[in-house]
Amino acid sequence: MRNFNNLIVNEWLKLSKKRTFFMPYLILILLSLLLGYIVHSVSPDLFESAYDFSAMMLLSQGIGQVITILAIIGTAGIVSKEYSQGTIKFLLIRARSRTAILASKYVVVLLYALTLTVIGGIAVFGTGALWFGLSGGEAGMSEMLTNLLYNLVSTVVYGTLAFMLGILTTSTGVTIGATMFALMIDKLIISRDFYKYVLFPNLNLSAYEGGGAPMPGMTLTFSVVMLVLYTAVFLLVGFSVFRRRDVA
């Protein structure tokens, strides 16, 4: 376990040493402040408190989607750049299995998604507190935290998809492009019964709030099971290809 933890620390250090590492966090903070200022300027009575403001902004149509995009861009090259820079050979000659090496990279993807979500949530809530105050809307805290969790789930699934594509294509550009395309069309709904088994409608977990559903016949449990299955398939494909690929 200690050796695996060292791999995780090493991968995180490689990611954090990039000159652009802190840019996504700064973008989330500045964007939250800007949106808060605009909303307050146009309609100062739109939200009762920071809780209500945060609950709305953290949906996948708002800051939540920005968090997902930044997570994709930040980690899309975690595997593919090892190939393009020729460092994959040096990585694999270590006394560690390919599975352990790839697993450590995936854990870093999850940690990066989590830190972006936490910083994004804090930035949005802080902005809401600045412009709309904290009193009178505490009932919205549960909704705010729920939307933050829903968006974290979506970010993790998209991050896993990008992780798999990076292994399959060994191209950071293709990985980002393909995952962004999937993100763009995930709000598309096809009125066919089979479509509920597709990844995209199941990502919209916030649709279940208030007794709704993305499509007729879908439930929250159904969507969670589908997301777990898709994530497992993405990982199975990625790990299988990485373990068998010849890098000589």
C-alpha positions in Angstrom: 0.0 0.0 0.0 2.9 2.4 0.8 4.4 1.8 -2.6 1.0 2.6 -4.2 0.6 5.7 -2.2 4.1 6.8 -3.4 2.9 6.3 -7.0 -0.1 8.5 -6.3 2.0 11.2 -4.7 4.4 11.1 -7.7 1.6 11.4 -10.2 0.0 14.3 -8.3 3.4 16.1 -8.2 3.8 15.7 -11.9 0.4 17.2 -12.4 0.9 20.0 -9.9 4.2 21.1 -11.3 2.6 22.3 -14.5 2.7 26.0 -14.9 -1.0 26.1 -15.6 -2.0 23.9 -12.6 -3.6 26.6 -10.6 -5.3 28.3 -13.5 -8.5 26.2 -13.3 -9.0 27.0 -9.6 -8.4 30.7 -10.3 -10.9 30.5 -13.2 -13.6 29.0 -10.9 -13.1 31.7 -8.3 -13.1 34.6 -10.8 -16.0 33.2 -12.8 -18.1 32.8 -9.6 -17.4 36.4 -8.6 -18.3 37.7 -12.0 -21.5 35.7 -12.3 -22.5 36.8 -8.8 -21.9 40.4 -9.6 -23.8 40.2 -12.8 -26.8 38.5 -11.2 -26.9 40.9 -8.3 -26.6 43.9 -10.6 -29.4 42.7 -12.9 -31.8 41.2 -10.3 -30.6 41.7 -6.7 -33.8 40.0 -5.3 -33.5 36.9 -7.5 -32.0 34.8 -4.7 -32.8 34.8 -1.0 -29.3 33.8 0.2 -26.0 32.2 -0.7 -27.6 28.7 -0.4 -30.2 29.4 -3.1 -27.6 31.1 -5.4 -25.2 28.1 -5.0 -27.9 25.5 -5.5 -28.7 27.1 -8.9 -25.1 27.8 -10.0 -23.8 24.4 -9.2 -26.2 22.6 -11.6 -24.6 21.0 -14.7 -25.9 23.9 -16.8 -23.9 26.5 -14.8 -20.6 26.5 -12.9 -21.0 22.8 -12.5 -20.4 22.3 -16.2 -17.4 24.5 -16.1 -16.0 22.3 -13.3 -16.4 19.2 -15.5 -14.8 20.9 -18.5 -11.8 22.0 -16.5 -11.4 18.5 -15.0 -11.4 17.0 -18.5 -8.8 19.5 -19.8 -6.6 19.1 -16.8 -6.4 15.4 -16.8 -6.9 14.4 -20.4 -3.2 14.1 -21.0 -2.3 12.2 -17.8 -1.8 9.0 -19.9 -1.5 10.2 -23.5 1.3 12.6 -22.8 3.4 9.8 -21.5 3.3 8.4 -25.0 3.7 11.6 -26.9 6.7 12.7 -24.7 8.2 9.2 -24.9 8.3 8.9 -21.1 6.0 5.8 -21.1 9.0 3.5 -21.5 10.8 4.9 -18.4 7.5 4.7 -16.5 7.0 1.0 -17.2 10.5 -0.1 -16.4 9.9 0.6 -12.7 9.3 -2.3 -10.4 5.6 -1.7 -10.4 2.9 -3.5 -12.3 1.2 -1.7 -15.1 -2.1 -2.0 -13.3 -0.7 -0.2 -10.2 0.8 2.5 -12.4 -2.4 3.1 -14.2 -4.5 2.9 -11.1 -2.4 5.6 -9.4 -3.1 7.9 -12.4 -6.8 7.2 -12.2 -6.8 8.1 -8.5 -5.1 11.4 -9.3 -7.9 12.0 -11.9 -10.5 11.4 -9.1 -8.6 13.7 -6.7 -8.3 16.4 -9.3 -12.1 16.2 -10.0 -12.7 16.3 -6.2 -10.5 19.3 -5.5 -12.1 21.3 -8.4 -15.5 20.5 -7.1 -14.7 21.5 -3.6 -13.0 24.8 -4.7 -15.8 25.5 -7.1 -18.4 24.9 -4.4 -16.6 27.1 -1.9 -16.1 29.9 -4.5 -19.8 29.8 -5.5 -21.0 29.8 -1.9 -18.5 32.6 -1.0 -19.8 34.7 -3.9 -23.4 34.0 -2.9 -22.6 35.1 0.7 -20.9 38.3 -0.6 -23.8 39.4 -2.9 -26.9 37.8 -1.3 -26.0 37.1 2.3 -26.5 34.0 4.5 -29.8 34.7 6.2 -33.3 33.4 5.2 -32.3 30.6 2.9 -30.7 27.9 5.0 -33.3 25.5 3.7 -31.4 25.6 0.4 -28.2 24.1 2.0 -29.4 20.5 1.3 -30.2 21.3 -2.3 -26.9 23.0 -2.7 -24.9 20.0 -1.4 -27.1 17.6 -3.4 -26.4 19.5 -6.6 -22.7 19.6 -5.8 -22.7 15.8 -5.3 -24.7 15.3 -8.5 -22.1 17.4 -10.4 -19.2 15.5 -8.8 -20.7 12.2 -10.1 -21.0 13.7 -13.6 -17.5 15.0 -13.5 -16.1 11.6 -12.3 -17.9 9.8 -15.1 -16.6 12.2 -17.8 -13.2 12.1 -16.3 -13.2 8.3 -16.5 -14.4 8.5 -20.1 -11.5 10.9 -20.9 -9.1 8.6 -19.0 -10.1 5.7 -21.2 -10.0 7.7 -24.4 -6.5 8.9 -23.5 -5.3 5.3 -23.2 -7.0 4.2 -26.5 -6.0 7.2 -28.6 -2.7 8.2 -26.9 -3.6 11.7 -28.1 -4.5 14.5 -25.7 -6.2 16.6 -28.4 -8.4 13.8 -29.6 -9.3 12.9 -26.0 -10.3 16.4 -25.1 -12.2 16.8 -28.4 -14.1 13.6 -28.1 -15.0 14.1 -24.5 -16.1 17.7 -25.1 -18.3 16.5 -27.9 -20.0 14.0 -25.6 -20.4 16.8 -23.0 -22.1 19.0 -25.7 -24.7 16.4 -26.7 -25.4 15.0 -23.3 -28.6 17.1 -22.9 -30.0 15.6 -26.1 -33.0 13.4 -25.5 -34.2 10.9 -28.0 -37.8 9.8 -27.5 -37.1 6.1 -27.8 -37.3 3.6 -25.0 -33.7 2.3 -25.6 -32.2 5.7 -25.0 -32.6 5.4 -21.3 -29.8 2.8 -21.4 -27.5 5.3 -23.0 -25.0 7.1 -20.8 -26.2 10.7 -21.3 -29.7 10.9 -19.9 -28.5 9.0 -16.8 -26.0 11.8 -16.0 -28.8 14.3 -15.4 -29.4 13.2 -11.7 -30.8 16.6 -10.8 -33.8 15.8 -13.0 -35.0 13.5 -10.2 -35.5 16.4 -7.8 -39.2 17.0 -7.1 -40.3 13.6 -8.4 -39.2 14.1 -12.0 -37.1 12.0 -14.3 -34.9 12.5 -17.4 -37.2 10.1 -19.3 -40.3 8.1 -18.5 -39.6 4.8 -16.8 -36.3 6.0 -15.3 -35.5 6.1 -11.5 -32.6 7.5 -9.5 -31.5 3.9 -8.6 -31.7 2.9 -12.3 -29.4 5.9 -13.3 -26.9 5.2 -10.5 -26.7 1.5 -11.6 -26.2 2.6 -15.2 -23.5 5.1 -14.3 -21.6 2.5 -12.2 -21.8 0.0 -15.1 -20.6 2.6 -17.7 -17.7 3.6 -15.4 -16.7 0.0 -14.8 -16.7 -0.6 -18.6 -14.6 2.5 -19.3 -12.1 1.3 -16.7 -12.1 -2.3 -17.9 -11.4 -1.3 -21.5 -8.7 1.2 -20.5 -6.9 -1.1 -18.1 -7.1 -4.0 -20.6 -5.6 -2.0 -23.5 -2.9 -0.4 -21.3 -1.8 -3.8 -19.9 -1.5 -5.4 -23.3 -0.1 -2.5 -25.4 3.5 -3.0 -26.7 5.5 0.2 -26.0 8.8 -1.1 -27.2 
